[in-house]
Amino acid sequence: MELPAFPLVQWFAAAEGRFEFSLSHSDCEPLSVSDILGDAEQKTLANLPLGYGTFAGLEELRQSVARQYATLKQDDVLIFGGASEVIYTFMRTNLNPGDEVVIQAPIFNSLKATAQAIGCQIIEWRPTNELTCEFDVSTLIDLCNEQTKLIVFNFPHNPSGQMISEDELISIVETAQKYDAMIFSDEQFRLLELPESPRLPPACDVYDKAVSVAGVSKTLGLGGLRIGWLATRNRDLLKRAREYRYYTTEMTNTPCQMLAAQAMKHHDEILTRNRKRIIHNLKQLQAFCLRHKQYLDLHPPQAGPMAVVEQTTSFTSTEFCQRLLDEQRVMLVPGEVMGISNRLLRIGLGRDDFSKGLNRLETFLQSMPAAN
Ligand SMILES: Cc1ncc(COP(=O)(O)O)c(C=O)c1O
């Protein structure tokens, strides 16, 4: 199996060490070890035995993860090295060449690329409006049939922050049930809904052939721990994923699981702080885009730490972002690497230094050649 290039990650990798501010990361403000551990807990970490851990993952972590789901127990949760490992493992253990997969697009690259590399037949569920990334669930339902093996989606959506309603989620589940298809629901940004947005139930709570994937990277700002999880009531799916891993990482590293478990104790408090920051940054972005409406048009998000902005300069978004990086040392992701219109920019709303990045972007826009 040959994996294709990963344009989003390649973009980040090429910019590594070259930017001072990011206006595009999808995570919330990163926490440090001392934000998570008090003195006593730092001692516990210092004395933590570093022998092999358990195959299923740290019990305390799985318990606190399971509490996020209405119908799950700790044994319905498997801990992995980030949501990325969950995606790869799930696709490898459940899909075969020729399987029909209905998948939202644009979507975080590996969700589609892994299924494609396995040789699946990919049927894309595209937005009704490619610039705002609004999705119509009735078109997804029309794409499904008796051959559908798997339905894949991500809400709150990366990069647009668009959502669907709970009724729409239920109609996707009913369609999956009708065709006996699995659902893979990427819920990395769940719990970061804006105040007026609905919060969807996790797919694994409403369907027993659904997998929910989430983790601590985005919502808690702990991407460096590389902790994510697969949550499902389906024991066959869990068993396949667990046994595949005997050939890869075997289990997830113990110190990071311990740190994630400690952070989960302060879960509500961290999320409240992160939601507040997102709302604050979104207000700044709205004002900024109004001030620069000659060049920028914000398509407001409903949930999550990201939004898309349409830029109408004489540059493509790739050129725009490259110049911004070279001239102002600010990181922005162009639509092209997300598989959307290259007039769009992905804006990350989760970071503390957002206004500093905006100031640099302002300087950059002021240097634009005047429109004819
Ligand atoms: C929608 C989505 N799913 C999964 C991931 C992978 O997350 P992790 O860093 O936990 O592997 C990302 C990372 O950007 C993402 O945006």
PDBQT file of the ligand as one rigid body, heavy atoms in Angstrom, charges set to zero:
ROOT
HETATM    1  C1  LIG A 401     -10.054  16.483  12.143  1.00  0.00    +0.000 C 
HETATM    2  C2  LIG A 401      -8.763  15.959  12.675  1.00  0.00    +0.000 A 
HETATM    3  N1  LIG A 401      -8.683  14.664  13.032  1.00  0.00    +0.000 NA
HETATM    4  C3  LIG A 401      -7.548  14.143  13.514  1.00  0.00    +0.000 A 
HETATM    5  C4  LIG A 401      -6.404  14.897  13.663  1.00  0.00    +0.000 A 
HETATM    6  C5  LIG A 401      -5.151  14.263  14.223  1.00  0.00    +0.000 C 
HETATM    7  O1  LIG A 401      -5.006  14.632  15.560  1.00  0.00    +0.000 OA
HETATM    8  P1  LIG A 401      -3.813  14.142  16.499  1.00  0.00    +0.000 P 
HETATM    9  O2  LIG A 401      -2.873  15.278  16.601  1.00  0.00    +0.000 OA
HETATM   10  O3  LIG A 401      -4.460  13.836  17.828  1.00  0.00    +0.000 OA
HETATM   11  O4  LIG A 401      -3.207  12.951  15.891  1.00  0.00    +0.000 OA
HETATM   12  C6  LIG A 401      -6.434  16.239  13.293  1.00  0.00    +0.000 A 
HETATM   13  C7  LIG A 401      -5.224  17.060  13.409  1.00  0.00    +0.000 C 
HETATM   14  O5  LIG A 401      -5.130  18.173  12.923  1.00  0.00    +0.000 OA
HETATM   15  C8  LIG A 401      -7.642  16.795  12.795  1.00  0.00    +0.000 A 
HETATM   16  O6  LIG A 401      -7.732  18.081  12.432  1.00  0.00    +0.000 OA
ENDROOT
TORSDOF 0
